[in-house]
Amino acid sequence: MFLSRKGEPMNTVEWAMAYEDAATRTVAIDIDMDTETMVSTIWEGILKTVRGGTFETGVLVKGEMIDMYRWYSEEQAFEGHADICRKVLGRDPRPEDGWLERRVAAG
């Protein structure tokens, strides 16, 4: 089942067009260049039955995925991304990485 960022059903064509747009797909990205660690949260739009949710936060170190979290809503994804940044990077998400601007725009 395909769901929009707002959780509304989508058909395959609608989902493919939305997913193709990186700005639509990207929820938040935070990077620590010193440790080569990235926290990346995206909208996948596909409801997963095993791990649940249509949003995913990945923690990558030197390009290798070391952990992954899934969220059911955009709000959970934003909050989860912030929590993971605090846990993994030891800081809040940074506005210059786009988190606050996207959060306000998604409002």
C-alpha positions in Angstrom: 0.0 0.0 0.0 1.3 3.5 -0.9 0.7 6.4 1.4 1.4 10.1 1.0 3.5 12.0 3.5 0.2 13.0 5.2 -0.8 9.3 5.3 -3.4 9.4 2.5 -3.6 6.5 0.1 -1.9 6.9 -3.3 -1.9 4.9 -6.5 1.4 3.6 -7.9 1.8 6.4 -10.4 1.1 9.1 -7.8 3.6 7.5 -5.5 6.3 7.1 -8.2 6.0 10.7 -9.2 6.2 11.9 -5.6 9.1 9.6 -4.7 11.1 10.6 -7.7 11.4 14.2 -6.2 14.3 14.3 -3.8 12.7 17.3 -1.9 9.5 15.3 -1.3 11.4 12.2 -0.3 13.8 13.9 2.1 12.5 14.7 5.6 15.8 15.6 7.3 19.5 15.0 7.1 22.2 15.8 9.6 25.9 15.1 9.1 28.9 15.1 11.4 31.9 15.4 9.0 34.4 14.7 11.8 33.1 11.2 12.5 31.6 10.7 9.0 28.2 10.0 10.6 24.9 10.8 8.9 21.4 10.7 10.3 19.0 10.6 7.3 15.2 10.5 7.5 13.2 9.9 4.3 9.6 9.3 3.3 9.4 6.0 1.5 5.6 6.0 1.1 5.3 2.2 1.2 3.6 0.8 4.3 5.9 -2.0 5.5 4.1 -4.8 7.3 7.1 -6.2 9.2 8.7 -3.1 10.7 5.9 -0.7 10.0 5.7 2.9 8.9 6.2 4.9 5.7 9.2 6.9 7.0 12.7 5.7 7.7 15.6 7.1 9.6 19.0 5.6 8.8 22.2 6.0 10.8 25.2 5.7 8.5 28.9 5.7 9.6 31.4 6.1 6.8 28.7 5.2 4.3 27.6 2.0 6.1 24.1 1.7 7.5 24.5 0.7 11.2 21.0 1.3 12.5 17.5 2.0 11.1 14.2 3.2 12.6 10.7 3.4 11.1 7.9 5.9 11.8 4.2 5.9 10.9 3.7 9.7 10.5 5.7 12.7 9.4 5.5 14.1 12.9 7.0 10.9 14.4 9.7 11.1 11.7 10.7 14.6 12.6 10.7 13.9 16.3 12.4 10.6 15.9 15.1 12.2 13.7 15.7 14.8 16.4 16.0 12.1 19.1 18.4 10.0 17.0 20.6 13.1 16.3 20.8 13.7 20.1 21.6 10.1 20.7 24.1 9.5 17.9 25.5 12.9 17.1 25.2 14.4 20.6 23.3 17.4 19.4 20.0 18.7 18.2 19.3 18.7 14.4 20.9 21.8 12.8 18.9 24.4 10.9 21.6 24.6 8.3 21.0 20.9 7.5 17.4 21.8 6.6 15.6 20.3 9.6 14.0 23.4 11.0 13.1 24.8 7.6 11.4 21.6 6.6 9.7 21.2 10.0 8.2 24.7 9.8 7.1 24.2 6.1 5.5 20.9 7.0 3.8 22.6 9.9 
